Amino acid sequence: MANDKDFKVKNGLQVGKDATFDSDLNVSGIITGIGSGLTRLRASIDSSGGAPSVSAGADSGELFFDLTESRLEVWDGASFIPVLNPLDAFAIVQLSTFTAGTGSLTYTPQSAITLKSIDATLAEAGDADIEFKLVKNGTTDIGSSFTISSGQTSLGGTQSLTETVIGATDNVRLDIVAINSSTTHSHLTVEVNYTVN
């Protein structure tokens, strides 16, 4: 028998099996529990497509999908911030064959950035290891050196980089630490991922 009346649960509701809701489910508290969890969770958007109403200093963790920026944001008690900061990148390219030594190729950003990760590729593999590093302002190594192994054309995927702030008056230089007598390598491209400060 159909029952279209509202009802309230005073001391909690336990559902032993799957529950299906044909319309929105509004929860004022926090959903908790152990198991497979929700199969679909949609971030809040108000009726005009904007951010939901939240309270300063409260409601931390509220999710909002920003339709303008096409990104998921979370309320930190003061503002909605991106869940993930998209990474930008710059590349330093050493053309043709090259030898070990201090580099002459540098990059200077237009505003302050923080270096996050690195990837590197060769147009043609070397017949021995190729080791390189990044240097800030010609004096400070940015983390450890990186090595593309003999016969390979890449680092094998993006590698974490010691997070380093590079200002608008700083530069990043590519140095070739060692090539180990390799003669067949060519065109080293080092791509550095960063966030804007």
C-alpha positions in Angstrom: 0.0 0.0 0.0 1.5 3.4 -1.1 2.3 5.8 1.6 3.1 9.4 0.6 3.3 10.9 4.1 6.5 12.4 5.6 8.1 10.6 8.5 10.9 11.4 10.9 13.4 9.1 12.5 14.2 10.0 16.1 17.0 7.7 17.1 18.7 6.7 13.8 17.8 4.6 10.8 19.6 1.3 10.0 19.3 -0.2 6.5 20.3 -3.8 6.3 20.6 -3.9 2.5 20.9 -1.4 -0.5 18.7 1.6 -0.4 17.6 3.5 -3.5 16.4 7.0 -3.5 14.5 8.3 -6.6 15.0 12.0 -5.6 17.6 14.1 -3.8 18.7 13.0 -0.3 19.4 15.9 2.0 21.7 15.2 5.0 22.4 17.9 7.5 25.0 15.9 9.4 28.0 13.8 8.3 27.6 10.5 6.4 29.8 7.9 8.1 30.1 4.1 8.0 32.2 1.2 6.8 31.6 -0.6 3.5 31.5 0.1 -0.2 30.1 3.6 0.5 28.1 5.8 -1.9 28.0 4.9 -5.5 27.4 8.5 -6.5 28.1 11.7 -4.7 27.5 15.1 -6.3 29.1 18.3 -5.1 26.9 21.2 -4.2 25.9 23.9 -6.7 23.2 26.5 -5.9 20.2 27.1 -8.2 22.2 29.7 -10.2 25.2 27.4 -10.7 27.3 29.2 -8.1 28.8 28.2 -4.8 26.5 26.9 -2.1 25.8 29.0 1.0 28.4 28.2 3.7 29.4 29.8 7.0 32.7 31.5 7.7 34.7 29.5 10.2 32.3 26.5 9.8 31.2 24.0 7.3 34.8 23.0 6.4 34.9 20.2 3.9 31.8 21.3 1.9 32.4 20.4 -1.8 31.5 22.6 -4.7 31.9 22.0 -8.4 32.8 25.3 -10.1 31.1 25.3 -13.5 33.1 28.3 -14.6 36.5 26.8 -13.8 35.4 23.2 -14.4 37.1 22.0 -11.2 36.2 20.6 -7.8 36.7 23.0 -4.8 36.5 22.5 -1.1 35.5 25.0 1.6 38.3 25.5 4.1 36.3 27.7 6.5 37.2 30.9 4.8 37.0 30.3 1.0 36.5 27.7 -1.6 39.9 26.4 -2.8 40.7 24.0 -5.6 41.0 20.4 -4.5 43.9 20.0 -6.9 46.1 22.7 -8.1 46.6 22.4 -11.8 50.2 22.3 -12.8 51.8 24.4 -15.5 55.1 23.5 -17.1 58.1 24.9 -18.9 60.7 23.1 -20.9 64.5 23.5 -21.4 65.6 21.8 -24.6 69.3 20.8 -25.3 69.4 20.4 -29.0 71.5 17.9 -31.0 74.3 16.0 -29.2 75.9 17.6 -26.1 78.7 17.1 -23.6 78.9 17.2 -19.9 79.4 20.5 -18.1 77.7 23.7 -17.0 74.8 24.6 -19.1 74.0 27.8 -20.9 70.2 27.3 -21.1 68.1 28.9 -18.4 64.4 29.7 -17.6 63.1 32.8 -15.7 59.4 32.9 -14.8 57.3 36.1 -15.1 56.2 35.7 -11.5 57.0 33.5 -8.5 56.4 29.8 -9.0 57.1 26.6 -7.0 58.7 23.7 -8.8 56.9 20.4 -8.2 58.0 17.6 -10.6 60.1 16.8 -13.6 60.1 14.6 -16.7 62.7 14.3 -19.4 63.0 12.7 -22.9 65.6 12.1 -25.5 64.9 12.1 -29.3 67.5 9.3 -29.5 68.7 7.1 -26.8 72.3 7.1 -25.6 74.5 4.1 -25.3 75.3 5.0 -21.7 73.7 6.8 -18.8 73.0 10.5 -19.1 72.9 12.4 -15.8 71.6 15.9 -15.5 70.4 18.4 -12.8 68.6 21.7 -12.4 70.4 24.6 -10.7 68.8 27.8 -9.2 70.7 31.0 -9.9 73.8 29.1 -11.0 74.7 28.1 -7.4 72.0 26.0 -5.7 71.2 22.5 -6.9 67.4 21.8 -7.0 67.3 18.5 -5.3 69.4 15.6 -6.6 70.4 14.8 -10.2 68.4 12.7 -12.6 69.5 9.9 -14.8 68.2 8.6 -18.1 69.6 5.1 -18.3 71.5 3.6 -21.2 69.3 2.7 -24.1 66.3 4.6 -22.7 64.6 7.7 -24.1 63.0 9.0 -20.9 63.1 9.0 -17.1 60.3 6.4 -17.1 57.7 8.8 -15.9 57.3 12.0 -14.0 59.7 12.3 -11.0 59.1 14.3 -7.8 61.3 17.4 -7.5 62.4 19.1 -4.3 59.8 21.9 -4.1 61.7 25.1 -4.7 60.4 28.7 -5.1 61.7 30.5 -8.2 61.0 34.2 -8.3 60.8 36.6 -11.2 64.4 37.6 -10.7 65.6 34.0 -10.4 66.5 31.5 -13.1 66.7 27.7 -13.5 69.6 26.3 -15.4 70.1 22.8 -16.9 73.5 21.2 -16.3 74.7 17.9 -17.8 76.5 16.2 -15.0 77.8 13.1 -16.9 77.3 11.4 -20.2 79.7 8.5 -19.6 81.2 8.7 -23.1 77.8 8.3 -24.8 77.9 9.5 -28.4 74.5 8.6 -29.9 72.2 10.7 -27.7 70.4 13.8 -29.1 67.8 16.4 -28.2 67.3 16.3 -24.4 64.0 17.9 -23.4 63.5 18.5 -19.6 59.9 19.5 -18.7 59.4 21.0 -15.3 56.0 21.2 -13.7 55.1 24.0 -11.3 52.4 25.9 -9.5 52.0 29.6 -9.6 52.4 31.2 -6.1 
